[in-house]
Amino acid sequence: MSVLYDIAIVGGGPAGLTAGVYGARAGKKVLIFEREAVGGQISRASLVENYPGVKEISGVDLSAALFEQADGLGCEFAFESVTAISGSVGDFTVTSDCGSYRAKTVILAVGAAAKKLGVEREAELVGRGVSYCAVCDGAFFRGKTVAVVGGGNSALDDALYLSSMAEKVYLIHRRDAFRAEDAMVKKVKDEKKIEIRTPRVVTELQGNEQLTGLVLRDPGTGAVETVKVDGLFVAIGHAPAAGAFASLVGLDETGYIAAGENCKTSVPGIFTAGDCRVKNVRQLTTACGDGAIAALAAAELT
């Protein structure tokens, strides 16, 4: 614990990696914590088409490029889970499941975690047909029938991705209209392998050791139907992963870290960036923007 880093960044998604790039370019000693794999949510996207200057790129490739850039500039990485932060500006202690580290400033870029359906036996069937990552698990369902639940860009992107390998894809949404961009909706409607089921909600998961079907209900009429599926991909949004820091920095009523466009939290020397921050727009580009702002602000204090 003798090394004193200028900036400790909790989270290795686009916000955290961008913060690392800007911190390193400012000549600061940077340590980035990531408990899973670099890239965060974007690493699970089959195709990224809204990153300026890049017509299209896979989420895996974009994540790798961001990591290589930060690593090449001298950022250090700790693939550990941060459990606590204490101290004050100039000398924070960041405790992980593997040890303790010192840093003058901290940037919380912890992102958000996938929301659950809240249906009985959902947790039991994770890995047995239920998944929250189409890119991670889609290949296991090649030639099979799957369903995607959700109405945003991520859900429709998952449905399109899965249609390239599955025999059939049900797209289930609780409303008639989708929240996704018009261009994405058109692609889905044009794909013959995708069958849209709206408005429908999943009320039951069928199957013993493995998922075999879904019970769907029309929220308007109450009508019930059953569809046979081998896999279910849940894409109904994300919840902030900032709960571990609730006693450290201020959170709003929904669990997001309270901070404005300057990315400053209620604690001097601690900043936040990306999807875990209170904001109106959560996109790849806004996460990267937050990372730059937070890193430059942290650099001024070191």
C-alpha positions as CSV (number, residue, x, y, z in Angstrom):
1,M,0.0,0.0,0.0
2,S,3.1,2.3,-0.2
3,V,2.4,3.5,-3.8
4,L,0.3,6.7,-3.9
5,Y,-1.6,6.9,-7.2
6,D,-2.8,10.3,-8.5
7,I,-6.1,8.9,-9.7
8,A,-7.8,5.6,-8.9
9,I,-10.7,4.8,-11.2
10,V,-13.3,2.3,-10.2
11,G,-14.7,0.7,-13.3
12,G,-13.2,-0.2,-16.7
13,G,-16.0,0.6,-19.1
14,P,-15.9,3.4,-21.7
15,A,-16.1,6.1,-18.9
16,G,-13.4,4.6,-16.8
17,L,-11.1,3.9,-19.7
18,T,-11.5,7.4,-21.2
19,A,-10.8,8.8,-17.7
20,G,-7.6,6.7,-17.7
21,V,-6.5,8.0,-21.1
22,Y,-7.0,11.6,-20.1
23,G,-5.4,11.1,-16.7
24,A,-2.4,9.4,-18.2
25,R,-2.0,12.1,-20.9
26,A,-2.0,14.7,-18.1
27,G,1.1,12.9,-16.7
28,K,-0.7,11.3,-13.8
29,K,-0.2,7.9,-12.2
30,V,-3.5,6.1,-12.8
31,L,-4.9,2.8,-11.5
32,I,-8.0,1.3,-13.0
33,F,-10.1,-1.3,-11.1
34,E,-12.3,-3.7,-13.1
35,R,-14.0,-6.7,-11.5
36,E,-15.0,-8.4,-14.7
37,A,-13.8,-7.6,-18.2
38,V,-12.9,-4.2,-19.6
39,G,-15.5,-2.5,-21.7
40,G,-18.5,-2.9,-19.4
41,Q,-21.9,-3.1,-21.1
42,I,-20.5,-2.0,-24.5
43,S,-18.3,-5.2,-24.7
44,R,-21.6,-7.1,-25.0
45,A,-22.9,-5.2,-28.0
46,S,-22.8,-7.1,-31.2
47,L,-22.4,-3.9,-33.3
48,V,-21.7,-0.3,-32.3
49,E,-22.8,2.2,-35.0
50,N,-23.1,5.4,-33.0
51,Y,-19.5,6.1,-32.0
52,P,-18.3,9.2,-33.8
53,G,-15.8,8.6,-36.6
54,V,-16.3,4.9,-36.6
55,K,-19.0,3.6,-39.0
56,E,-19.4,0.3,-37.2
57,I,-17.4,-1.8,-34.8
58,S,-18.1,-4.7,-32.5
59,G,-18.3,-4.0,-28.8
60,V,-15.5,-6.4,-28.1
61,D,-13.2,-4.7,-30.6
62,L,-14.0,-1.2,-29.3
63,S,-13.4,-2.3,-25.7
64,A,-10.1,-3.9,-26.7
65,A,-9.0,-0.7,-28.5
66,L,-9.9,1.5,-25.4
67,F,-8.0,-0.9,-23.2
68,E,-4.9,-0.9,-25.4
69,Q,-4.9,2.8,-25.6
70,A,-5.1,3.2,-21.8
71,D,-2.6,0.5,-21.2
72,G,-0.2,1.9,-23.8
73,L,-0.3,5.3,-22.1
74,G,0.8,3.7,-18.8
75,C,-2.4,3.1,-16.9
76,E,-2.2,0.2,-14.4
77,F,-5.0,-2.3,-14.0
78,A,-6.3,-4.2,-11.0
79,F,-8.9,-6.9,-11.9
80,E,-10.4,-6.7,-8.5
81,S,-13.7,-5.7,-6.9
82,V,-13.6,-2.5,-4.9
83,T,-15.4,-3.0,-1.6
84,A,-14.8,0.3,0.3
85,I,-13.2,3.8,0.0
86,S,-12.1,5.9,3.0
87,G,-9.9,8.9,3.7
88,S,-10.0,12.3,2.1
89,V,-8.7,14.2,-0.9
90,G,-4.9,13.7,-1.2
91,D,-4.9,10.3,0.5
92,F,-7.8,8.0,-0.1
93,T,-7.7,4.3,0.7
94,V,-9.3,2.1,-1.9
95,T,-10.0,-1.4,-0.5
96,S,-10.7,-4.3,-2.8
97,D,-11.3,-8.0,-2.3
98,C,-7.5,-8.5,-2.8
99,G,-5.9,-5.6,-0.9
100,S,-5.7,-1.9,-0.3
101,Y,-4.4,1.0,-2.4
102,R,-3.8,4.7,-1.9
103,A,-4.8,7.4,-4.2
104,K,-5.0,11.2,-4.2
105,T,-8.3,11.3,-6.0
106,V,-11.0,8.7,-7.0
107,I,-13.3,8.4,-10.0
108,L,-16.4,6.2,-9.6
109,A,-17.3,4.8,-13.1
110,V,-19.1,1.7,-11.9
111,G,-21.8,1.7,-14.6
112,A,-25.0,-0.2,-14.2
113,A,-26.1,-3.8,-13.9
114,A,-28.8,-5.6,-15.9
115,K,-32.3,-5.4,-14.5
116,K,-34.1,-8.6,-13.7
117,L,-37.6,-9.6,-14.8
118,G,-38.6,-10.4,-11.3
119,V,-40.4,-13.6,-12.4
120,E,-40.4,-16.7,-10.2
121,R,-37.4,-19.1,-10.9
122,E,-35.6,-16.5,-12.9
123,A,-32.4,-16.8,-10.8
124,E,-32.6,-20.6,-10.8
125,L,-32.7,-20.8,-14.6
126,V,-29.8,-18.4,-15.2
127,G,-27.3,-20.3,-17.3
128,R,-30.0,-22.9,-18.0
129,G,-31.8,-20.9,-20.7
130,V,-32.0,-17.5,-19.1
131,S,-29.3,-14.9,-20.0
132,Y,-28.7,-11.2,-19.8
133,C,-26.1,-11.1,-22.5
134,A,-26.9,-12.1,-26.1
135,V,-23.3,-11.7,-27.3
136,C,-22.0,-13.8,-24.5
137,D,-24.4,-16.7,-24.7
138,G,-26.0,-16.4,-28.2
139,A,-23.8,-19.1,-29.7
140,F,-25.2,-21.7,-27.4
141,F,-28.6,-21.3,-29.1
142,R,-27.6,-21.8,-32.7
143,G,-30.5,-23.3,-34.7
144,K,-32.8,-23.0,-31.7
145,T,-35.8,-20.8,-30.7
146,V,-35.1,-17.9,-28.4
147,A,-36.9,-14.9,-27.0
148,V,-35.8,-11.4,-26.2
149,V,-37.7,-9.2,-23.7
150,G,-37.4,-5.4,-24.0
151,G,-38.2,-2.4,-26.1
152,G,-35.1,-0.3,-26.3
153,N,-32.1,-0.3,-28.7
154,S,-30.3,-3.0,-26.7
155,A,-33.2,-5.4,-26.9
156,L,-33.7,-4.9,-30.6
157,D,-29.9,-5.2,-31.2
158,D,-30.0,-8.5,-29.3
159,A,-32.9,-9.7,-31.4
160,L,-31.1,-8.9,-34.6
161,Y,-27.9,-10.5,-33.4
162,L,-29.6,-13.6,-32.3
163,S,-31.5,-13.9,-35.6
164,S,-28.2,-14.5,-37.4
165,M,-27.8,-17.8,-35.6
166,A,-31.1,-18.9,-34.0
167,E,-33.9,-20.5,-36.0
168,K,-36.5,-18.1,-34.6
169,V,-36.5,-15.1,-32.3
170,Y,-39.5,-13.8,-30.4
171,L,-39.3,-10.2,-29.5
172,I,-41.5,-9.5,-26.4
173,H,-42.4,-6.0,-25.2
174,R,-45.0,-4.8,-22.7
175,R,-46.1,-2.0,-24.9
176,D,-47.2,-1.8,-28.5
177,A,-44.5,0.9,-29.4
178,F,-40.8,0.4,-29.0
179,R,-38.5,2.9,-27.4
180,A,-35.7,2.0,-29.8
181,E,-34.6,4.3,-32.7
182,D,-36.8,4.1,-35.8
183,A,-34.0,2.7,-37.9
184,M,-33.5,-0.2,-35.5
185,V,-37.3,-0.9,-35.4
186,K,-37.4,-1.1,-39.2
187,K,-34.5,-3.6,-39.2
188,V,-36.3,-5.8,-36.8
189,K,-39.6,-5.7,-38.7
190,D,-37.8,-6.5,-41.9
191,E,-36.1,-9.6,-40.4
192,K,-38.2,-12.7,-41.2
193,K,-36.8,-14.7,-38.3
194,I,-38.0,-12.3,-35.7
195,E,-41.6,-12.5,-34.5
196,I,-42.9,-9.6,-32.5
197,R,-45.2,-10.2,-29.5
198,T,-46.6,-7.0,-28.2
199,P,-48.1,-5.9,-25.8
200,R,-47.0,-8.9,-23.7
201,V,-45.3,-9.5,-20.4
202,V,-43.6,-12.7,-19.2
203,T,-45.5,-14.1,-16.2
204,E,-44.0,-17.6,-15.9
205,L,-40.8,-19.5,-16.9
206,Q,-41.4,-23.2,-17.8
207,G,-39.1,-26.1,-17.6
208,N,-37.4,-28.1,-14.8
209,E,-33.7,-28.3,-15.2
210,Q,-33.7,-26.2,-18.4
211,L,-36.0,-23.5,-19.8
212,T,-38.5,-24.8,-22.2
213,G,-41.2,-22.1,-22.6
214,L,-42.7,-18.8,-21.5
215,V,-46.2,-17.9,-20.4
216,L,-47.1,-14.5,-21.8
217,R,-50.0,-12.2,-20.8
218,D,-51.6,-9.3,-22.7
219,P,-51.7,-6.5,-20.1
220,G,-54.7,-5.0,-21.8
221,T,-57.0,-7.9,-22.3
222,G,-55.5,-10.4,-19.8
223,A,-55.3,-13.0,-22.5
224,V,-52.6,-15.7,-21.8
225,E,-50.5,-17.7,-24.3
226,T,-47.5,-20.1,-24.1
227,V,-44.5,-20.0,-26.4
228,K,-41.9,-22.8,-26.6
229,V,-38.3,-21.4,-26.4
230,D,-34.9,-22.8,-25.6
231,G,-33.5,-19.5,-24.4
232,L,-34.6,-16.1,-22.9
233,F,-32.5,-13.0,-23.2
234,V,-33.6,-10.2,-20.8
235,A,-32.8,-6.7,-22.1
236,I,-35.1,-4.4,-20.1
237,G,-32.5,-1.9,-19.0
238,H,-29.9,-1.5,-16.2
239,A,-29.8,-0.3,-12.6
240,P,-26.9,1.7,-11.2
241,A,-24.1,-0.4,-9.6
242,A,-23.4,2.3,-7.0
243,G,-25.0,0.7,-4.0
244,A,-21.6,-0.1,-2.4
245,F,-20.8,3.6,-2.2
246,A,-24.2,4.8,-0.8
247,S,-22.6,5.7,2.6
248,L,-19.7,7.5,0.9
249,V,-21.3,9.8,-1.8
250,G,-24.9,11.1,-2.2
251,L,-27.3,9.0,-4.3
252,D,-30.6,10.0,-5.7
253,E,-33.8,8.1,-5.0
254,T,-33.2,5.6,-7.8
255,G,-29.6,4.9,-6.7
256,Y,-27.6,7.0,-9.1
257,I,-24.7,9.0,-7.9
258,A,-25.6,12.7,-7.4
259,A,-23.3,14.8,-9.6
260,G,-23.8,17.5,-12.2
261,E,-22.0,18.0,-15.5
262,N,-18.8,18.7,-13.7
263,C,-18.9,15.1,-12.4
264,K,-18.1,16.2,-8.8
265,T,-19.7,14.2,-6.0
266,S,-20.5,15.4,-2.6
267,V,-17.1,14.3,-1.4
268,P,-14.1,16.5,-2.4
269,G,-11.7,14.6,-4.5
270,I,-14.2,11.9,-5.5
271,F,-15.7,12.2,-9.0
272,T,-18.1,10.1,-11.0
273,A,-18.5,9.3,-14.7
274,G,-20.8,7.3,-17.0
275,D,-24.0,5.5,-16.5
276,C,-23.9,5.5,-12.7
277,R,-24.2,9.3,-12.6
278,V,-27.5,11.2,-12.4
279,K,-28.1,12.4,-16.0
280,N,-30.7,12.6,-18.8
281,V,-28.8,10.8,-21.5
282,R,-26.8,7.6,-21.0
283,Q,-25.0,6.8,-24.2
284,L,-21.5,5.6,-25.1
285,T,-20.5,9.1,-26.1
286,T,-21.8,10.7,-22.9
287,A,-19.9,8.2,-20.8
288,C,-16.7,9.0,-22.6
289,G,-17.4,12.7,-22.1
290,D,-17.9,12.2,-18.4
291,G,-14.6,10.3,-18.3
292,A,-12.7,13.1,-19.8
293,I,-14.3,15.8,-17.5
294,A,-13.8,13.7,-14.4
295,A,-10.1,12.9,-15.2
296,L,-9.2,16.6,-16.0
297,A,-10.9,17.7,-12.8
298,A,-9.1,15.1,-10.8
299,A,-5.8,16.0,-12.4
300,E,-6.2,19.6,-11.2
301,L,-6.1,18.3,-7.6
302,T,-2.9,16.3,-8.0
